[in-house]
């Protein structure tokens, strides 16, 4: 299959690497410097090259801020039977865009990133495939993710956004609060060092990506939940309520069983 990947960033390069040995692949990026470290693939910097390549599948790996813009740039150049796809962690506006595009489409979300995941061993990682869209496109990504030993889940666009609001916004906000209160320690404990490493990784992510995840309409309710839990915990601490603390810790341990 002829596969065009839009964007030669971390995830674009990752998908190029895993697909280029079984498919004819090409990577397009407006920044030629981004293409220096992709191998065994065509490296495109002009739209004319995309038109000549005639891809059968397009994987949009551009950063969230430019996902729709990247699609709009290349759509006029694609064969009408080409399947277009994205791997974005934020799906805002994508469903409407796909339905108006006139192209077959598939959407998925690898629930891992190069910052934290070990890309050589993804057996403990997850991926979501959106149940709406082209049947053959979904089969392609299901087969691909199975070869990577990912745990695969199928959600609608709506269900995906609800999941992301919960699974990303809570750890993101918790990490932001930790970082805001953090003081550098000469002799930090193990737990502190682990939190510190998480904070460094998270804050190396693209600002727009973090913003879009937190601006998800479902995020405020999750953040409000954090505020409620902190209020309850603060009350226990201020009152030195040993029995209350015991009940609280028991509740937490039940959740992580």
MOGIBEL-V248695 format. One record per pair of residues at least 24 apart in sequence whose C-alpha atoms are under 7 Angstrom apart, sorted by the first residue. I is the first residue (numbers start at 1). J is the second residue. If there is no record, write none. Layout:
# MOGIBEL-V248695
I:J ; I:J
This chain:
# MOGIBEL-V248695
1:56 ; 2:55 ; 2:56 ; 2:57 ; 3:55 ; 3:56 ; 3:57 ; 3:58 ; 4:55 ; 4:57 ; 4:58 ; 4:59 ; 5:58 ; 5:59 ; 5:60 ; 5:61 ; 6:59 ; 6:60 ; 6:61 ; 6:62 ; 7:61 ; 7:62 ; 8:34 ; 8:35 ; 9:34 ; 10:114 ; 11:61 ; 12:61 ; 13:38 ; 50:77 ; 51:77 ; 51:78 ; 54:78 ; 54:79 ; 55:82 ; 56:82 ; 56:83 ; 57:82 ; 57:83 ; 57:84 ; 58:83 ; 58:84 ; 58:85 ; 59:84 ; 59:85 ; 59:86 ; 60:85 ; 60:86 ; 60:87 ; 61:86 ; 61:87 ; 64:88 ; 64:90 ; 64:209 ; 65:208 ; 83:137 ; 90:212 ; 90:213 ; 104:134 ; 105:133 ; 105:134 ; 105:137 ; 106:133 ; 106:134 ; 106:137 ; 106:138 ; 115:201 ; 122:148 ; 122:149 ; 122:150 ; 123:149 ; 123:150 ; 124:150 ; 125:150 ; 125:151 ; 126:150 ; 126:151 ; 126:152 ; 127:151 ; 127:152 ; 127:153 ; 128:152 ; 128:153 ; 128:154 ; 128:155 ; 129:153 ; 129:154 ; 129:155 ; 130:154 ; 130:155 ; 130:156 ; 130:157 ; 131:155 ; 131:156 ; 132:156 ; 162:218 ; 165:213 ; 165:216 ; 165:218 ; 165:219 ; 166:222 ; 169:213 ; 169:214 ; 169:219 ; 170:222 ; 170:223 ; 175:199
